[in-house]
Amino acid sequence: MESEIYLDNNATTRPLAEVRQAMFEALGDGFGNASSDHARGQRARDALEGARTAAASLIGADPAQLVFTSSATEANNLILRSTVAGRAAQDVRIVTTPVEHSSVLKA
């Protein structure tokens, strides 16, 4: 049997079994719009805030400092655009290279 060595973890990394199980539960009985006021939404919001608190504790941050995004592209746009927002154009310098991801270059 040939073993595979996967080297594209920049794009997609296999989640741990515990992560897959938590996702399975959230996408099954735990689904709901965390912005809604109904009971299912409240349970989804509680789960989201629990995840935010757990992640923050791992990196020594305040949970309010964590922003979850749906993708790296969204995260790159959020940080780059918020960094330059409200600053005079002449005061902003973002240095990158031609090999940077297109979500950074196009932002």
MIDOSE-1310 file (N, C-alpha, C; in nm, 2 decimals, decimal comma, always signed):
residues 107
mese	+0,08/-0,12/+0,00/+0,00/+0,00/+0,00/+0,09/+0,12/+0,00; +0,06/+0,21/-0,09/+0,14/+0,34/-0,10/+0,09/+0,44/+0,00; +0,18/+0,50/+0,07/+0,14/+0,60/+0,17/+0,15/+0,74/+0,10; +0,06/+0,82/+0,14/+0,04/+0,95/+0,08/+0,10/+1,06/+0,18
iyld	+0,18/+1,15/+0,13/+0,22/+1,27/+0,20/+0,16/+1,39/+0,15; +0,07/+1,45/+0,23/-0,01/+1,57/+0,19/+0,07/+1,69/+0,23; +0,10/+1,78/+0,13/+0,18/+1,90/+0,16/+0,11/+2,03/+0,12; -0,03/+2,02/+0,11/-0,10/+2,14/+0,08/-0,18/+2,19/+0,20
nnat	-0,12/+2,19/+0,31/-0,19/+2,23/+0,44/-0,21/+2,38/+0,44; -0,15/+2,46/+0,35/-0,18/+2,60/+0,35/-0,33/+2,62/+0,30; -0,38/+2,53/+0,21/-0,51/+2,54/+0,16/-0,61/+2,47/+0,25; -0,59/+2,35/+0,28/-0,68/+2,27/+0,36/-0,60/+2,17/+0,44
trpl	-0,64/+2,17/+0,57/-0,57/+2,08/+0,66/-0,68/+1,98/+0,72; -0,65/+1,86/+0,73/-0,75/+1,76/+0,78/-0,77/+1,79/+0,93; -0,90/+1,81/+0,97/-0,93/+1,84/+1,11/-0,91/+1,72/+1,19; -0,88/+1,74/+1,32/-0,87/+1,63/+1,42/-1,00/+1,56/+1,43
aevr	-1,00/+1,44/+1,47/-1,13/+1,37/+1,49/-1,22/+1,44/+1,58; -1,17/+1,50/+1,69/-1,26/+1,58/+1,78/-1,32/+1,70/+1,71; -1,25/+1,76/+1,62/-1,31/+1,88/+1,55/-1,41/+1,83/+1,46; -1,39/+1,72/+1,39/-1,49/+1,66/+1,29/-1,62/+1,63/+1,37
qamf	-1,60/+1,57/+1,49/-1,72/+1,53/+1,57/-1,80/+1,65/+1,61; -1,73/+1,76/+1,66/-1,79/+1,88/+1,70/-1,87/+1,94/+1,58; -1,80/+1,94/+1,46/-1,87/+2,00/+1,34/-1,99/+1,92/+1,31; -1,98/+1,78/+1,31/-2,09/+1,70/+1,28/-2,21/+1,73/+1,37
ealg	-2,18/+1,74/+1,50/-2,29/+1,78/+1,59/-2,35/+1,91/+1,57; -2,27/+2,01/+1,54/-2,32/+2,15/+1,51/-2,40/+2,15/+1,38; -2,36/+2,08/+1,28/-2,43/+2,08/+1,16/-2,55/+1,99/+1,16; -2,56/+1,90/+1,26/-2,68/+1,81/+1,28/-2,78/+1,88/+1,37
dgfg	-2,79/+1,83/+1,49/-2,89/+1,88/+1,58/-2,85/+2,02/+1,63; -2,73/+2,06/+1,62/-2,69/+2,19/+1,68/-2,70/+2,31/+1,58; -2,76/+2,28/+1,46/-2,77/+2,39/+1,37/-2,86/+2,50/+1,41; -2,84/+2,62/+1,37/-2,93/+2,73/+1,40/-2,86/+2,86/+1,37
nass	-2,94/+2,97/+1,35/-2,88/+3,10/+1,32/-2,85/+3,17/+1,46; -2,72/+3,19/+1,48/-2,68/+3,24/+1,61/-2,72/+3,39/+1,63; -2,77/+3,45/+1,53/-2,82/+3,59/+1,54/-2,97/+3,59/+1,57; -3,04/+3,48/+1,57/-3,18/+3,47/+1,59/-3,21/+3,46/+1,74
dhar	-3,33/+3,51/+1,78/-3,37/+3,51/+1,92/-3,44/+3,38/+1,97; -3,48/+3,29/+1,87/-3,55/+3,17/+1,91/-3,45/+3,08/+1,98; -3,51/+2,97/+2,04/-3,43/+2,88/+2,12/-3,32/+2,81/+2,04; -3,34/+2,77/+1,92/-3,24/+2,71/+1,84/-3,12/+2,81/+1,81
gqra	-3,16/+2,93/+1,79/-3,06/+3,04/+1,77/-2,98/+3,06/+1,89; -3,05/+3,06/+2,01/-2,98/+3,08/+2,13/-2,88/+2,97/+2,16; -2,92/+2,85/+2,13/-2,82/+2,74/+2,15/-2,70/+2,75/+2,06; -2,73/+2,79/+1,93/-2,62/+2,81/+1,84/-2,53/+2,92/+1,88
rdal	-2,59/+3,03/+1,94/-2,51/+3,14/+1,99/-2,42/+3,10/+2,11; -2,48/+3,02/+2,20/-2,41/+2,97/+2,31/-2,29/+2,89/+2,27; -2,31/+2,80/+2,17/-2,20/+2,72/+2,12/-2,09/+2,80/+2,05; -2,13/+2,90/+1,98/-2,04/+2,99/+1,91/-1,96/+3,07/+2,02
egar	-2,02/+3,12/+2,12/-1,95/+3,20/+2,22/-1,86/+3,10/+2,31; -1,91/+2,98/+2,33/-1,82/+2,88/+2,39/-1,69/+2,85/+2,31; -1,71/+2,84/+2,18/-1,59/+2,82/+2,10/-1,50/+2,94/+2,10; -1,56/+3,06/+2,10/-1,48/+3,19/+2,10/-1,40/+3,19/+2,23
taaa	-1,46/+3,16/+2,34/-1,40/+3,16/+2,47/-1,28/+3,06/+2,48; -1,31/+2,94/+2,43/-1,21/+2,83/+2,43/-1,09/+2,87/+2,34; -1,12/+2,93/+2,22/-1,01/+2,97/+2,13/-0,93/+3,08/+2,19; -1,00/+3,18/+2,25/-0,93/+3,29/+2,31/-0,84/+3,24/+2,43
slig	-0,88/+3,15/+2,51/-0,80/+3,10/+2,62/-0,67/+3,03/+2,57; -0,68/+2,97/+2,45/-0,56/+2,90/+2,40/-0,45/+3,00/+2,36; -0,49/+3,12/+2,32/-0,39/+3,22/+2,28/-0,37/+3,34/+2,37; -0,44/+3,33/+2,49/-0,43/+3,43/+2,59/-0,49/+3,56/+2,55
adpa	-0,60/+3,55/+2,48/-0,67/+3,67/+2,43/-0,81/+3,69/+2,51; -0,86/+3,81/+2,50/-1,00/+3,83/+2,55/-1,09/+3,78/+2,44; -1,20/+3,70/+2,47/-1,29/+3,66/+2,37/-1,34/+3,77/+2,27; -1,36/+3,89/+2,33/-1,41/+4,00/+2,25/-1,31/+4,04/+2,14
qlvf	-1,19/+4,00/+2,15/-1,09/+4,03/+2,05/-1,09/+3,94/+1,93; -1,16/+3,83/+1,94/-1,16/+3,73/+1,83/-1,28/+3,75/+1,73; -1,25/+3,75/+1,61/-1,35/+3,77/+1,50/-1,34/+3,64/+1,41; -1,44/+3,57/+1,40/-1,45/+3,45/+1,32/-1,49/+3,49/+1,18
tssa	-1,41/+3,44/+1,08/-1,45/+3,47/+0,94/-1,47/+3,34/+0,87; -1,53/+3,34/+0,75/-1,56/+3,22/+0,68/-1,45/+3,17/+0,59; -1,35/+3,25/+0,57/-1,24/+3,21/+0,48/-1,12/+3,30/+0,51; -1,01/+3,26/+0,45/-0,88/+3,34/+0,46/-0,90/+3,47/+0,38
tean	-0,97/+3,46/+0,26/-0,99/+3,58/+0,18/-1,07/+3,68/+0,26; -1,17/+3,64/+0,33/-1,25/+3,74/+0,41/-1,16/+3,79/+0,52; -1,08/+3,71/+0,59/-0,99/+3,75/+0,69/-0,89/+3,85/+0,64; -0,83/+3,82/+0,53/-0,73/+3,91/+0,47/-0,79/+4,05/+0,44
nlil	-0,91/+4,05/+0,38/-0,98/+4,17/+0,34/-1,01/+4,25/+0,47; -1,06/+4,18/+0,57/-1,10/+4,25/+0,70/-0,98/+4,32/+0,76; -0,87/+4,25/+0,77/-0,75/+4,31/+0,84/-0,69/+4,42/+0,75; -0,68/+4,40/+0,62/-0,62/+4,50/+0,54/-0,70/+4,63/+0,53
rstv	-0,83/+4,61/+0,51/-0,92/+4,72/+0,49/-0,94/+4,80/+0,63; -0,94/+4,73/+0,74/-0,96/+4,79/+0,87/-0,83/+4,86/+0,91; -0,72/+4,81/+0,86/-0,59/+4,88/+0,89/-0,58/+5,02/+0,82; -0,63/+5,03/+0,70/-0,62/+5,16/+0,63/-0,74/+5,25/+0,65
agra	-0,85/+5,20/+0,70/-0,97/+5,28/+0,72/-0,94/+5,40/+0,81; -0,98/+5,51/+0,77/-0,97/+5,63/+0,85/-0,83/+5,69/+0,85; -0,74/+5,64/+0,77/-0,61/+5,70/+0,77/-0,59/+5,77/+0,63; -0,51/+5,88/+0,64/-0,48/+5,95/+0,52/-0,40/+5,86/+0,42
aqdv	-0,44/+5,87/+0,29/-0,37/+5,78/+0,19/-0,22/+5,79/+0,20; -0,17/+5,90/+0,22/-0,02/+5,92/+0,22/+0,04/+5,85/+0,34; -0,03/+5,82/+0,44/+0,02/+5,76/+0,56/+0,02/+5,61/+0,56; -0,04/+5,55/+0,46/-0,06/+5,41/+0,45/+0,04/+5,34/+0,36
rivt	+0,12/+5,24/+0,41/+0,21/+5,17/+0,32/+0,19/+5,02/+0,36; +0,15/+4,94/+0,26/+0,14/+4,80/+0,28/+0,24/+4,74/+0,18; +0,33/+4,66/+0,24/+0,44/+4,60/+0,16/+0,41/+4,45/+0,14; +0,42/+4,41/+0,02/+0,39/+4,27/-0,01/+0,48/+4,23/-0,13
tpve	+0,47/+4,11/-0,18/+0,54/+4,07/-0,30/+0,45/+4,01/-0,40; +0,50/+3,99/-0,52/+0,41/+3,93/-0,63/+0,36/+3,79/-0,60; +0,43/+3,72/-0,51/+0,39/+3,58/-0,48/+0,28/+3,58/-0,37; +0,24/+3,69/-0,32/+0,13/+3,69/-0,22/+0,00/+3,64/-0,28
hssv	-0,08/+3,59/-0,19/-0,21/+3,54/-0,23/-0,30/+3,65/-0,29; -0,37/+3,62/-0,39/-0,45/+3,72/-0,47/-0,55/+3,79/-0,38; -0,60/+3,74/-0,27/-0,69/+3,81/-0,18/-0,62/+3,92/-0,11; -0,49/+3,92/-0,09/-0,41/+4,03/-0,04/-0,38/+4,13/-0,14
lka	-0,34/+4,08/-0,26/-0,30/+4,18/-0,37/-0,42/+4,25/-0,42; -0,54/+4,19/-0,42/-0,66/+4,26/-0,48/-0,73/+4,35/-0,37; -0,70/+4,33/-0,25/-0,76/+4,41/-0,14/-0,72/+4,55/-0,16
